[in-house]
Amino acid sequence: MSKSRFERGLEIRKKVLGESHVSNLVDKADEFTRDFQRFVTETCWNDVWGRDGISVQRRCLNQVCIMAALNRTEEFEIHFRA
């Protein structure tokens, strides 16, 4: 049986950002943010990061470059550490 979009996205997300960081975000999700966490995990991490054609390492490098160019320091720091 194949993994759900959420399970596969969560696996990729943890691989890139670290299990403790992702678990902290998902575990702290409340009624207001739970749907957003599901959306981000399924759409961004499964549908985008899980696509064939570009390795996870290349996606990480692209993400760091984009965040630096846009001066998104908090996001840059997260992806740089990853």
Backbone as a chain_set.jsonl record, in Angstrom:
{"seq": "MSKSRFERGLEIRKKVLGESHVSNLVDKADEFTRDFQRFVTETCWNDVWGRDGISVQRRCLNQVCIMAALNRTEEFEIHFRA", "coords": {"N": [[0.845, -1.179, 0.0], [0.567, 2.183, -0.839], [2.045, 5.174, 0.54], [0.264, 7.843, 2.166], [-0.33, 11.185, 0.953], [0.233, 12.969, 3.001], [1.825, 11.424, 4.789], [4.057, 10.811, 3.176], [4.944, 13.409, 2.554], [5.542, 14.315, 5.129], [7.652, 12.653, 5.793], [9.641, 13.52, 3.943], [9.847, 16.19, 4.721], [10.821, 15.938, 7.361], [13.266, 14.76, 6.791], [14.61, 16.838, 5.516], [14.397, 19.15, 7.221], [14.811, 18.199, 9.755], [13.931, 15.911, 12.303], [13.129, 16.639, 14.95], [12.507, 19.39, 14.778], [10.365, 19.433, 12.923], [8.534, 17.665, 14.135], [8.001, 19.128, 16.438], [6.62, 21.356, 15.355], [4.365, 20.099, 14.196], [3.278, 18.697, 16.376], [2.61, 20.804, 18.084], [0.565, 21.983, 16.769], [-2.577, 23.491, 16.73], [-6.181, 23.663, 16.863], [-6.625, 25.737, 15.082], [-4.255, 25.908, 13.506], [-3.777, 23.344, 12.566], [-4.924, 22.426, 10.109], [-3.475, 24.001, 8.331], [-0.849, 23.035, 8.724], [-1.189, 20.453, 7.712], [-1.829, 21.073, 5.046], [0.568, 22.356, 4.169], [2.405, 20.264, 4.512], [1.382, 18.245, 2.781], [1.133, 19.589, 0.28], [3.424, 21.365, -0.226], [5.669, 19.826, 0.704], [5.193, 17.128, -0.121], [3.988, 17.24, -2.778], [5.582, 19.176, -4.139], [8.379, 19.118, -3.182], [8.648, 16.389, -3.341], [8.574, 15.694, -5.993], [9.802, 14.14, -8.992], [12.961, 14.502, -10.733], [14.595, 16.576, -9.688], [17.081, 16.448, -7.27], [16.871, 16.099, -3.667], [18.948, 17.435, -2.412], [19.667, 19.35, -4.352], [17.297, 20.814, -4.471], [17.332, 21.877, -1.886], [19.611, 23.548, -2.038], [18.726, 25.329, -4.024], [16.579, 26.469, -2.626], [17.878, 27.765, -0.474], [19.347, 29.689, -1.894], [17.255, 31.194, -3.044], [15.948, 32.183, -0.724], [18.017, 33.754, 0.33], [18.312, 35.662, -1.709], [15.854, 36.94, -1.538], [16.037, 38.058, 0.916], [15.042, 36.749, 3.198], [15.567, 36.101, 6.131], [14.926, 34.425, 8.38], [13.742, 32.101, 7.235], [15.871, 31.437, 5.56], [17.834, 30.754, 7.429], [16.729, 28.434, 8.599], [16.662, 26.638, 6.392], [19.331, 26.681, 5.662], [20.634, 25.547, 7.854], [19.536, 23.054, 7.647]], "CA": [[0.0, 0.0, 0.0], [1.384, 3.395, -0.916], [1.887, 6.14, 1.627], [-0.594, 8.979, 1.866], [0.388, 12.416, 0.634], [0.715, 13.534, 4.257], [2.925, 10.598, 5.307], [5.236, 10.989, 2.322], [5.4, 14.777, 2.765], [6.125, 14.395, 6.465], [8.949, 11.972, 5.701], [10.559, 14.423, 3.245], [10.004, 17.373, 5.579], [11.713, 15.57, 8.464], [14.593, 14.512, 6.226], [15.225, 18.121, 5.167], [14.442, 20.109, 8.326], [15.122, 17.538, 11.016], [12.75, 15.327, 12.927], [12.67, 17.366, 16.143], [11.893, 20.659, 14.345], [9.072, 19.156, 12.293], [7.646, 17.099, 15.158], [7.604, 20.239, 17.293], [5.587, 22.124, 14.649], [3.159, 19.294, 14.019], [2.712, 18.396, 17.698], [2.069, 22.029, 18.686], [-0.547, 22.492, 15.97], [-3.852, 23.525, 17.436], [-7.339, 23.593, 15.968], [-6.483, 26.791, 14.077], [-3.104, 25.702, 12.617], [-3.669, 21.945, 12.138], [-5.198, 22.322, 8.676], [-2.353, 24.617, 7.613], [0.264, 22.084, 8.779], [-1.516, 19.379, 6.773], [-1.7, 21.631, 3.698], [1.993, 22.566, 3.88], [3.057, 18.955, 4.404], [0.919, 17.552, 1.585], [1.341, 20.344, -0.951], [4.812, 21.802, -0.402], [6.673, 18.781, 0.923], [4.944, 15.955, -0.953], [3.753, 17.541, -4.192], [6.681, 19.94, -4.734], [9.684, 18.542, -2.843], [8.643, 14.971, -3.673], [8.554, 15.476, -7.442], [11.001, 13.617, -9.634], [13.673, 15.417, -11.621], [15.61, 17.342, -8.96], [17.385, 15.793, -5.992], [16.58, 16.871, -2.451], [20.098, 18.32, -2.186], [19.557, 20.463, -5.302], [16.166, 21.641, -4.016], [17.805, 22.618, -0.705], [20.485, 24.61, -2.518], [17.861, 26.325, -4.672], [15.801, 27.151, -1.582], [18.786, 28.672, 0.24], [19.639, 30.814, -2.799], [16.043, 32.018, -3.158], [15.748, 32.88, 0.549], [19.055, 34.784, 0.436], [17.994, 36.719, -2.674], [14.666, 37.642, -1.065], [16.342, 38.559, 2.254], [14.163, 36.067, 4.155], [16.6, 35.593, 7.022], [14.466, 33.316, 9.224], [13.621, 30.925, 6.38], [17.222, 31.121, 5.123], [18.507, 30.077, 8.545], [16.167, 27.087, 8.735], [17.09, 25.802, 5.273], [20.781, 26.596, 5.673], [20.972, 24.548, 8.87], [19.089, 21.735, 7.149]], "C": [[0.892, 1.245, 0.0], [1.071, 4.331, 0.252], [0.934, 7.245, 1.189], [0.266, 10.189, 1.54], [0.981, 13.017, 1.9], [1.914, 12.75, 4.779], [4.196, 10.795, 4.494], [5.818, 12.394, 2.496], [6.085, 14.948, 4.103], [7.508, 13.75, 6.485], [10.001, 12.878, 5.045], [10.864, 15.631, 4.112], [10.963, 17.1, 6.725], [13.134, 15.339, 7.969], [15.33, 15.826, 5.967], [15.42, 19.003, 6.399], [14.812, 19.502, 9.673], [13.86, 17.095, 11.731], [12.229, 16.141, 14.103], [11.971, 18.674, 15.769], [10.49, 20.416, 13.796], [8.085, 18.593, 13.315], [7.137, 18.179, 16.095], [6.483, 21.049, 16.641], [4.274, 21.358, 14.557], [2.487, 19.014, 15.361], [2.077, 19.618, 18.344], [0.892, 22.606, 17.898], [-1.839, 22.416, 16.783], [-4.983, 23.466, 16.401], [-7.223, 24.598, 14.819], [-5.388, 26.473, 13.061], [-2.984, 24.28, 12.062], [-3.896, 21.774, 10.636], [-4.068, 22.921, 7.841], [-1.15, 23.683, 7.6], [0.036, 20.932, 7.804], [-1.328, 19.869, 5.343], [-0.238, 21.783, 3.293], [2.69, 21.222, 3.663], [2.657, 18.24, 3.12], [1.311, 18.28, 0.305], [2.803, 20.692, -1.179], [5.782, 20.628, -0.349], [6.422, 17.535, 0.096], [4.881, 16.332, -2.434], [4.918, 18.268, -4.857], [8.026, 19.271, -4.46], [9.771, 17.073, -3.227], [8.618, 14.669, -5.164], [9.874, 14.91, -7.938], [11.686, 14.716, -10.433], [14.767, 16.229, -10.951], [15.831, 16.645, -7.622], [17.026, 16.706, -4.823], [17.713, 17.854, -2.181], [20.027, 19.548, -3.103], [18.41, 21.391, -4.913], [16.576, 22.485, -2.807], [18.685, 23.785, -1.124], [19.677, 25.716, -3.191], [17.1, 27.148, -3.635], [16.658, 28.158, -0.824], [19.085, 29.896, -0.623], [18.443, 31.762, -2.918], [15.822, 32.822, -1.883], [16.785, 33.986, 0.75], [18.726, 35.953, -0.488], [16.805, 37.559, -2.219], [14.846, 38.253, 0.326], [15.356, 38.025, 3.299], [15.058, 35.348, 5.165], [16.146, 34.403, 7.871], [14.36, 32.028, 8.415], [14.989, 30.471, 5.888], [17.934, 30.303, 6.189], [18.031, 28.64, 8.702], [16.709, 26.17, 7.637], [18.611, 25.664, 5.216], [21.244, 25.546, 6.674], [20.619, 23.146, 8.405], [20.083, 21.19, 6.157]], "O": [[1.857, 1.328, 0.76], [-0.001, 4.282, 0.855], [0.812, 7.544, 0.002], [1.463, 10.202, 1.828], [2.105, 13.52, 1.882], [2.917, 13.347, 5.171], [5.284, 10.93, 5.054], [7.035, 12.558, 2.576], [7.094, 15.645, 4.205], [8.425, 14.258, 7.13], [11.122, 12.987, 5.54], [12.017, 16.047, 4.222], [11.821, 17.927, 7.031], [14.097, 15.683, 8.654], [16.54, 15.912, 6.177], [16.505, 19.549, 6.597], [15.095, 20.229, 10.626], [12.857, 17.808, 11.761], [11.019, 16.318, 14.244], [10.958, 19.029, 16.372], [9.543, 21.112, 14.162], [6.925, 19.005, 13.349], [5.976, 18.155, 16.503], [5.503, 21.391, 17.303], [3.203, 21.91, 14.812], [1.263, 19.087, 15.469], [1.1, 19.484, 19.08], [0.292, 23.599, 18.31], [-2.137, 21.411, 17.427], [-4.745, 23.244, 15.214], [-7.677, 24.327, 13.708], [-5.565, 26.737, 11.872], [-2.167, 24.038, 11.174], [-3.148, 21.059, 9.969], [-3.743, 22.408, 6.771], [-0.492, 23.548, 6.568], [0.973, 20.487, 7.141], [-0.739, 19.171, 4.517], [0.149, 21.382, 2.196], [3.477, 21.071, 2.729], [3.516, 17.682, 2.437], [1.77, 17.654, -0.65], [3.365, 20.349, -2.22], [6.613, 20.454, -1.241], [7.388, 16.923, -0.36], [5.637, 15.799, -3.247], [5.216, 18.007, -6.023], [8.735, 18.897, -5.394], [10.872, 16.559, -3.422], [8.639, 13.502, -5.556], [10.931, 15.174, -7.365], [11.074, 15.73, -10.769], [15.773, 16.543, -11.587], [14.875, 16.296, -6.929], [16.897, 17.921, -4.976], [17.464, 18.986, -1.765], [20.301, 20.664, -2.663], [18.533, 22.611, -5.014], [16.216, 23.658, -2.711], [18.522, 24.896, -0.619], [19.918, 26.9, -2.954], [16.992, 28.369, -3.754], [16.218, 29.277, -0.562], [19.074, 31.021, -0.124], [18.605, 32.983, -2.894], [15.539, 34.019, -1.95], [16.459, 35.045, 1.286], [18.85, 37.111, -0.089], [16.755, 38.76, -2.486], [13.932, 38.885, 0.855], [14.899, 38.763, 4.172], [15.278, 34.141, 5.067], [16.916, 33.461, 8.061], [14.832, 30.979, 8.854], [15.254, 29.272, 5.803], [18.56, 29.286, 5.89], [18.837, 27.733, 8.913], [17.159, 25.059, 7.916], [19.121, 24.636, 4.77], [22.136, 24.75, 6.381], [21.308, 22.177, 8.725], [19.89, 20.097, 5.626]]}, "num_chains": 1, "name": "protein.A"}
